[in-house]
Amino acid sequence: MPGDFLSGVERSNASIGDLSFKLPVIIKEARIISAVFPASAKKLRALIPDKNLVPAQLLPGMGLVQLTAYEYSDTDMGPFNEFSVVIPLYMPGFPKLPFYNLNKARTTREVHNFLLHRAATSETAVRILGEHHLWPEFPASIEFSEDEGWLTCEWKEGDDLICLLRGRKIPAKHMGVVKIFIFTPRHPHAQRADINPDQSVTTRGSENAELSLGSSHPIAAELSETLASTRARMYTYGPRWQLIAYGPQPSRGDTAG
């Protein structure tokens, strides 16, 4: 049952200045669209400060960039939206071979990502995730709309369009819990997040996702330079997800080497 995923999670009180909150951060109800795009592995390496973190390759020389739009309807911080740009990394414990390592991550349901950019519509979320979790979080406009079976997310900073991501609302089913290990530019060790894709579906190919990039925003320019194509290799629609973001755990010292 979906409730089992969140039951028994031990939480503690934390604060940043005058802002009090609970850890881990829990998202009780979310809807997402996510698409994975091919990118130059060489260019992706240049975006990751820690050279021990190696972008996963689908084919020799071809890495991946994943764009995800989150619509949160039930959280401690109230409803808000997020958008993230991540670079999938090679999973430790298995040979760093194109496709093979990514397939192992899929079968073990354990993913390692470098979080390149993340934005939120909630100032509280920006403070907690930016100042406590040390994620590259910034405030932005992230608006969802629906038409004729498609879900569209427009991501802007001020009036400057970063991207427009569209995905089909296709039939979904319950999937197993996924563990995510997140590396960020400002924190040297992995942070764990758990995802319960209670209703979710993933398809290959580009027919269910569309991406349009802005023309002037720095992130749009970075994506335009890095992506080998704006045609998705994989698409995920999750009409009901739950998430737990544990935040920094200094004593663990996890690495992706």
Buried (B, 14 or more C-beta within 10 A) or exposed (E): EBEEBBEEEEEEEBEEEEEEBEBBBBBBBBBBBBBBBBBBBEBBBEBBEBEEBBBBBBEEEBBBBBBBBBBBBEBBBEEBBBBBBBBBBBBBEBEEBBEEBBEBBEEEBBBBBBBBBBBBBBEBBBBBBBEBBBBBBEBBBBBBEEEEEBBBBBBBBEEBBBBBBBBBBEEBEEBEBBEBBBBBBEBBBBBBBBBBBBBBBBBEEBEBBBBEBBEEBEBBBBBEEBBBEBBBBBBBBBBBBBBBBBBBEEEEEBBBE
